[in-house]
Amino acid sequence: MKKLQPLVWLSLLVASQLTNAQNIIPALDQDPVFAKVVTRRILYPLKPATRAVYGRFYAGFSINEQGHIKDIAVLYPKMSAQVSKQYGFDAAILKGLKQMPPLQPNLASCYILPVAFCFTNYKEGPLPIIPTKVLPTSLTTGERIALREVRIYASSPSSGWLLKNFPDSRQIGQQ
């Protein structure tokens, strides 16, 4: 029985370490500059806001040893150049991340940032619609660190004839 005790303690220690490893919050998610500034730099594009269009996008980027954001790309969903230009979500993400100030050099790594463009259509209800699209598992593997989702909000007019004629909400990029 005494021989089993060290094995039990060892297995509990390993199990607790595995649990802790799964709950580690990336350092970039804890960086106050990034958390505050990214939601101010990525803006809801005007065209989709006036058409009640919302969606979730996944941006990939890296931070170099000087703390500069580089290699920015929208990883998912992939859209045709025409659709991308028509709505401007991709451009808003790229522009916002390019405008970020330098971050701490110790944050150098590759990341995936979920960006949810959430829309409140008061014709349909008082709460924002949160996009449902998720990142395909094929893009979750690799060396990128997944960050917490950033939510960017827009809304329809809240009353009057503009609201009456406002279009129904729809999510872009649905498969």
Legacy VTK file of the C-alpha trace (Angstrom):
# vtk DataFile Version 3.0
C-alpha trace
ASCII
DATASET POLYDATA
POINTS 175 float
0.000 0.000 0.000
2.846 2.399 0.827
4.333 1.798 -2.621
1.091 2.965 -4.212
1.019 6.282 -2.339
3.893 7.875 -4.307
2.236 6.748 -7.557
-1.068 8.311 -6.520
0.649 11.595 -5.620
2.630 11.572 -8.852
-0.491 10.970 -10.938
-2.325 13.785 -9.119
0.605 16.121 -9.711
0.731 15.292 -13.425
-3.048 15.692 -13.752
-2.957 19.099 -12.053
-0.092 20.239 -14.309
-2.033 19.189 -17.415
-5.096 21.074 -16.192
-2.998 24.174 -15.514
-1.357 23.961 -18.953
-4.766 23.972 -20.634
-5.838 27.079 -18.710
-2.777 29.218 -19.466
-3.786 32.627 -20.781
-1.484 33.896 -23.534
0.625 36.841 -22.409
-0.726 38.982 -25.258
-4.274 38.577 -23.899
-3.015 40.031 -20.609
-1.200 42.963 -22.206
-3.198 46.107 -21.299
-2.036 48.030 -24.376
-3.115 45.342 -26.807
-6.452 44.679 -25.118
-7.390 48.352 -24.991
-6.038 49.563 -28.298
-7.068 46.729 -30.625
-10.788 47.369 -30.002
-10.260 51.052 -30.808
-8.247 50.466 -33.985
-10.474 47.892 -35.668
-13.616 49.706 -36.762
-16.923 48.310 -38.004
-17.016 49.046 -41.750
-19.776 51.437 -42.826
-21.256 49.350 -45.668
-22.061 46.252 -43.607
-23.284 48.414 -40.724
-25.845 50.062 -42.998
-26.869 46.658 -44.411
-27.139 44.792 -41.065
-24.313 42.411 -42.003
-22.209 40.828 -39.277
-19.573 38.097 -39.091
-16.611 36.521 -37.340
-13.147 36.573 -38.867
-9.843 35.069 -37.825
-6.709 37.142 -38.347
-3.222 35.754 -38.192
-0.225 37.898 -37.362
3.159 37.806 -35.722
4.958 40.106 -33.347
8.670 40.497 -34.022
11.505 40.972 -31.516
11.025 44.765 -31.623
7.326 44.402 -30.691
5.959 45.320 -34.145
2.955 43.474 -35.594
3.870 41.869 -38.930
2.599 39.274 -41.425
-1.059 40.240 -40.954
-3.590 38.172 -42.881
-7.240 37.203 -42.576
-7.048 33.421 -42.310
-10.758 32.636 -42.296
-13.235 32.955 -43.871
-11.613 33.351 -47.257
-13.684 35.577 -49.516
-13.480 36.598 -53.108
-11.820 39.937 -53.754
-15.207 41.326 -54.849
-17.034 40.287 -51.655
-14.109 41.363 -49.499
-14.092 44.797 -51.118
-17.898 45.075 -50.983
-18.054 44.637 -47.208
-14.619 45.718 -46.009
-14.287 43.484 -42.952
-10.882 42.210 -44.109
-9.621 45.730 -44.776
-10.850 46.954 -41.364
-8.947 44.169 -39.579
-5.769 44.694 -41.609
-5.858 48.466 -41.147
-6.572 48.211 -37.417
-3.747 45.778 -36.728
-1.302 47.796 -38.858
-2.091 50.863 -36.726
-1.216 49.147 -33.454
1.601 50.732 -31.465
4.702 48.648 -30.746
4.126 46.035 -28.055
6.476 44.438 -25.559
9.279 42.532 -27.335
8.766 39.556 -25.009
5.421 38.981 -26.777
7.203 37.946 -29.990
5.304 34.990 -31.474
2.587 34.073 -34.006
-1.075 34.528 -33.117
-4.654 33.953 -34.252
-7.084 36.719 -33.287
-10.825 36.042 -33.580
-12.641 39.273 -34.476
-16.433 39.258 -34.128
-18.314 42.067 -35.816
-21.511 42.021 -33.727
-24.636 43.824 -34.868
-27.686 45.020 -32.963
-30.694 45.297 -35.242
-33.342 46.963 -33.096
-36.005 45.798 -35.516
-35.171 42.230 -34.409
-34.448 42.841 -30.723
-32.370 44.871 -28.234
-29.349 42.558 -27.981
-26.343 42.330 -30.302
-26.155 39.341 -32.610
-22.952 37.425 -31.987
-21.618 35.602 -35.072
-21.584 31.809 -34.961
-18.746 30.975 -37.347
-15.919 28.981 -35.795
-12.371 28.398 -36.944
-11.903 25.110 -38.819
-9.739 22.617 -36.957
-7.311 22.560 -39.892
-6.315 26.128 -38.951
-6.022 25.516 -35.214
-2.999 23.286 -35.530
0.436 24.730 -35.851
2.450 27.240 -33.955
-0.064 30.073 -33.697
-1.338 31.023 -30.267
-5.109 31.512 -30.129
-6.173 34.753 -28.447
-9.453 35.812 -26.854
-12.066 37.104 -29.227
-12.275 40.835 -29.871
-15.803 42.140 -30.398
-16.555 45.192 -32.517
-20.121 46.548 -32.315
-22.488 48.445 -34.567
-26.253 48.934 -34.526
-29.234 49.939 -36.570
-31.205 53.104 -35.877
-33.179 52.566 -32.676
-36.496 54.010 -33.795
-38.384 55.870 -36.492
-38.893 55.360 -40.195
-35.209 54.463 -40.704
-35.634 51.458 -38.435
-38.857 50.420 -40.162
-37.066 50.222 -43.510
-33.838 48.728 -42.172
-32.869 45.340 -43.691
-32.938 42.076 -41.764
-29.632 40.984 -40.235
-27.504 38.386 -41.954
-24.206 36.738 -41.249
-21.514 36.884 -43.884
-19.276 33.963 -44.697
-21.688 31.174 -43.803
-20.819 27.887 -45.464
LINES 1 176
175 0 1 2 3 4 5 6 7 8 9 10 11 12 13 14 15 16 17 18 19 20 21 22 23 24 25 26 27 28 29 30 31 32 33 34 35 36 37 38 39 40 41 42 43 44 45 46 47 48 49 50 51 52 53 54 55 56 57 58 59 60 61 62 63 64 65 66 67 68 69 70 71 72 73 74 75 76 77 78 79 80 81 82 83 84 85 86 87 88 89 90 91 92 93 94 95 96 97 98 99 100 101 102 103 104 105 106 107 108 109 110 111 112 113 114 115 116 117 118 119 120 121 122 123 124 125 126 127 128 129 130 131 132 133 134 135 136 137 138 139 140 141 142 143 144 145 146 147 148 149 150 151 152 153 154 155 156 157 158 159 160 161 162 163 164 165 166 167 168 169 170 171 172 173 174
